[in-house]
Amino acid sequence: SEAASGSLRVTFTRLVSFPLRDIFAVECRVTSLGFSGNVTVESELNPDVRNFTDASDPRVASGSGQMLRTVRRSCADGFLSAEVETLRSKRRLLCAVLHDTDGTYTDTENAPLRFSSGFCLHDGETVTFHKYSIYRELLADGDEAAAYSALRSCRDSGFAALSSAQRSFLDAFWANARVTVSDDPALQTQLDLCLYGMLCSAGTDGKSN
């Protein structure tokens, strides 16, 4: 910031969609508390993902953490995007990011793709910023274009629409799937957590798990 005094309250809300399984979104709210000055929000897409490894821990992999190869990366048409390929099975995956505010895009070799947006904030004001992302396996021709279209649709509908759809999905899930236990809150919490874990991990498209 360029201000000499005051502070900022920054609140993040993250949503991984159940109705749209390959969509996730982040809402960032920046509120001035006695602050006046320029603020810059930066967002990244890092395709150089490496798994955690530890040769001394049998619970995790001990080999190379590099499991993906970057095939293509770009900053075009408002998207940060990267296409990657698994080293062994050669399956392809697209990750793309779209924001709901104007800004600048940077693609520097051997560095994450970056988006930057600046604004002026005064005491008591709040600015809200949204980041929409998609992870989608590319199985057929047209999958990439469909992924970009889905991301644009989410951006145009807005974060509130994603939140509302999420709430409706979870309300319906718990109405049909919850196992209730009387007079044992601890056991109820454990059962709820187990069911929620299954919901998060079970595939519904016949291909994923």
C-alpha positions in Angstrom: 0.0 0.0 0.0 1.0 3.7 -0.3 -0.7 4.8 2.9 1.2 5.7 6.0 -1.4 4.6 8.5 -4.5 2.5 8.9 -5.0 -1.2 8.1 -6.9 -3.5 5.9 -9.2 -6.4 6.7 -8.9 -9.1 4.0 -11.5 -11.9 4.0 -11.3 -15.0 1.7 -14.2 -17.3 0.9 -13.4 -20.4 -1.0 -15.9 -22.6 -2.8 -15.3 -26.0 -4.6 -18.5 -26.7 -6.4 -20.4 -29.9 -6.0 -22.9 -29.3 -8.8 -20.1 -28.3 -11.2 -17.4 -30.7 -10.0 -14.4 -29.1 -11.9 -15.2 -25.5 -10.8 -13.8 -23.7 -7.8 -14.0 -20.0 -6.9 -12.5 -17.6 -4.5 -14.1 -14.4 -3.2 -11.7 -11.8 -1.8 -13.1 -8.9 0.2 -10.8 -6.0 1.1 -12.1 -3.5 3.6 -10.3 -0.3 4.7 -10.0 0.3 8.4 -8.7 3.9 8.5 -6.7 3.3 5.4 -6.5 5.5 2.2 -4.3 4.5 -0.6 -3.6 2.2 -3.6 -4.0 -1.5 -3.2 -2.9 -4.2 -5.7 -4.4 -7.7 -5.8 -2.3 -10.4 -7.4 -3.5 -13.8 -8.6 -1.4 -16.7 -9.9 -1.7 -20.0 -11.8 1.3 -22.2 -11.3 1.4 -25.2 -13.7 4.6 -26.5 -12.2 2.9 -28.6 -9.5 5.0 -31.1 -7.6 3.7 -33.7 -5.2 5.1 -33.9 -1.7 7.6 -36.7 -1.3 9.5 -38.1 1.7 11.8 -41.2 1.4 11.6 -41.7 5.2 7.8 -41.7 5.4 6.0 -44.8 4.2 2.7 -43.0 4.0 3.7 -40.8 1.0 5.6 -41.3 -2.2 9.4 -41.5 -2.0 10.2 -40.9 -5.7 10.1 -37.8 -7.9 7.4 -35.3 -7.0 7.2 -34.2 -10.7 4.1 -36.0 -12.2 3.0 -33.5 -14.8 4.6 -31.9 -17.8 3.4 -28.5 -19.0 2.4 -28.8 -22.7 1.1 -25.2 -23.2 0.5 -22.1 -21.2 -1.0 -18.7 -22.1 -2.5 -15.4 -21.1 -5.2 -14.7 -23.7 -8.8 -13.5 -23.9 -8.8 -12.8 -20.2 -7.8 -16.3 -19.2 -4.7 -17.6 -17.4 -4.5 -21.2 -18.7 -2.2 -24.2 -18.7 -2.5 -27.6 -20.4 -0.5 -30.3 -18.7 0.1 -34.0 -19.3 0.7 -36.8 -16.9 4.2 -38.4 -17.4 3.1 -42.0 -17.4 -0.5 -42.3 -18.6 -0.2 -39.2 -21.0 -3.7 -38.0 -19.9 -4.2 -34.3 -20.5 -5.6 -31.7 -18.1 -6.6 -28.1 -18.6 -6.5 -25.6 -15.8 -7.8 -22.1 -16.5 -8.5 -19.0 -14.4 -10.8 -16.1 -15.0 -11.3 -12.9 -12.9 -14.3 -10.5 -12.7 -12.2 -7.4 -12.8 -9.9 -5.7 -15.2 -6.1 -6.0 -14.8 -2.8 -6.9 -16.4 -1.5 -10.4 -17.3 2.1 -11.6 -17.2 3.6 -14.8 -18.5 7.3 -15.0 -17.6 9.3 -18.2 -18.4 9.9 -20.5 -15.3 7.4 -18.5 -13.2 3.7 -18.7 -12.5 1.2 -17.0 -14.8 0.1 -13.8 -13.0 -2.9 -11.5 -13.0 -2.7 -8.1 -11.2 -5.4 -5.5 -10.5 -5.0 -2.2 -8.7 -7.5 0.1 -7.2 -7.7 3.1 -4.8 -9.4 2.4 -1.4 -10.6 5.0 1.2 -11.6 4.6 4.8 -14.6 2.4 5.3 -14.8 1.2 1.7 -14.9 -2.4 0.6 -13.8 -3.9 -2.7 -14.7 -7.4 -3.7 -12.7 -9.5 -6.1 -13.5 -12.9 -7.6 -11.3 -15.6 -9.1 -13.0 -18.5 -11.0 -11.0 -21.6 -11.9 -11.6 -24.9 -13.7 -9.7 -28.2 -13.7 -10.9 -30.4 -16.6 -9.5 -33.5 -18.2 -9.3 -33.2 -22.0 -10.8 -36.4 -23.3 -12.2 -35.4 -26.7 -12.1 -32.6 -29.3 -14.0 -29.6 -28.0 -13.4 -30.2 -24.3 -11.1 -27.2 -24.1 -13.6 -24.8 -25.7 -16.3 -26.2 -23.4 -14.1 -25.6 -20.4 -13.6 -22.0 -21.3 -17.3 -21.6 -21.9 -18.2 -23.1 -18.6 -15.8 -20.7 -16.8 -17.2 -17.7 -18.6 -20.7 -18.8 -17.5 -19.6 -19.0 -13.9 -18.1 -15.6 -14.0 -21.2 -14.1 -15.6 -23.5 -15.8 -13.1 -21.4 -14.6 -10.2 -20.2 -16.0 -6.9 -23.6 -15.7 -5.2 -25.1 -18.0 -7.8 -22.4 -20.6 -7.2 -23.0 -20.3 -3.4 -26.8 -20.7 -3.8 -26.4 -23.8 -6.0 -23.9 -25.2 -3.5 -26.4 -24.7 -0.6 -29.2 -26.4 -2.5 -27.0 -29.3 -3.4 -25.8 -29.9 0.2 -29.4 -29.4 1.6 -30.6 -32.2 -0.7 -27.6 -34.4 0.1 -28.1 -34.2 3.9 -31.8 -34.7 3.6 -31.3 -38.0 1.9 -27.9 -39.3 3.2 -27.5 -38.3 6.8 -27.5 -41.0 9.4 -28.7 -39.7 12.7 -27.7 -40.8 16.1 -29.6 -39.9 19.2 -27.9 -38.4 22.3 -24.3 -38.7 21.0 -23.1 -35.5 19.4 -19.5 -36.7 19.1 -20.6 -39.8 17.1 -22.9 -37.7 15.0 -20.1 -35.4 14.1 -17.9 -38.4 13.1 -20.6 -39.9 10.9 -21.3 -36.6 9.2 -17.5 -36.1 8.5 -17.3 -39.6 7.0 -20.3 -39.0 4.7 -18.9 -35.7 3.7 -15.6 -37.2 2.9 -17.3 -39.8 0.7 -19.2 -37.1 -1.0 -16.0 -35.2 -1.8 -14.1 -38.2 -3.1 -16.7 -40.3 -5.0 -16.9 -39.8 -8.7 -20.3 -39.3 -10.4 -19.3 -39.4 -14.1 -18.3 -43.0 -14.5 -14.7 -42.1 -15.0 -13.4 -40.5 -11.9 -13.2 -41.3 -8.2 
